[in-house]
């Protein structure tokens, strides 16, 4: 999702058209440098287009915060479940130890009513008594060890319960964050839809640019430089299959996607596990210069890396733009590029 800022500088458009027409590797590399130099939008803050850009940008930033909080909720929920299981097992162990120690204490009480020295004095077989006394000492040693084990088990149980309580508190905080970010996304998108409805037809059509996928041969090989790796090539084929599917914020496929969800899904088809958010995805591999981008590289946008697309060659990325715009091709320089990551 996100704002896809339309460059109003004619040099960018000509450069992109030349790149698409030539489909040569050298020209593609030149295009990358050209479009990145003209990535800043020319709309003033007062224009409806700039306001839409801002609303979609803010909605996308909130979406990535939502994705991050939702991912944390999943991890914390698993942590809480594991801690509760450990606590339950620890309590069962303590119960067994208490039962065993209680039984031994009762036996000692029943057998310990007479002073041991008097028993020895009256015994007709002192050697047998001494043997029994030594055995009793060993039993006492084991009992002492059992009591020590019980204390350690109780301490471990208390620690496990404290960890579970902390994880549960963090879970509740992140659930609240999920709800807060969700409300922010929904509010920004509602404002953007209202503004879009109020635009004159020509301006609305200009903002809602059509997909450029018709200029390409579907899921065939991408013209230009080869992919960065075999798994990157598989991810490119996957992301091409997603062309035309709707933007759905918070979704990671297969029927709908937000920007980072599309990247996560595409690389999952190649057997690679990516983080959920665009901010984390920028660190999921090796950073390369924009001029050296290859198909399959992840391109993140804006200083906060709140939008991401996949470079597919010929100066183009495939990405999930924003609600109402399906997964599509766009120029790699559609917005200020933050980084290029080779997975």
RAVENCOR-V585570 format. One record per run of one state. SS is the DSSP state (A for helix, B for strand, O for the rest). FROM is the first residue (numbers start at 1). LEN is the number of residues. If there is no record, write none. Layout:
BEGIN
{{SS & FROM & LEN} {SS & FROM & LEN}}
END
This chain:
BEGIN
{{O & 1 & 9} {A & 10 & 13} {O & 23 & 2} {A & 25 & 13} {O & 38 & 10} {A & 48 & 64} {O & 112 & 4} {A & 116 & 7} {O & 123 & 3} {A & 126 & 73} {O & 199 & 2} {A & 201 & 7} {O & 208 & 5} {A & 213 & 3} {O & 216 & 14} {A & 230 & 12} {O & 242 & 4} {B & 246 & 2} {O & 248 & 4} {B & 252 & 1} {O & 253 & 3} {B & 256 & 2} {O & 258 & 1} {A & 259 & 11} {O & 270 & 8} {A & 278 & 4} {O & 282 & 4} {B & 286 & 3} {O & 289 & 1} {A & 290 & 3} {O & 293 & 5} {B & 298 & 4} {O & 302 & 5} {B & 307 & 7} {O & 314 & 2} {B & 316 & 4} {O & 320 & 2} {B & 322 & 1} {O & 323 & 2} {B & 325 & 1} {O & 326 & 2} {B & 328 & 4} {O & 332 & 5} {B & 337 & 6} {O & 343 & 1}}
END
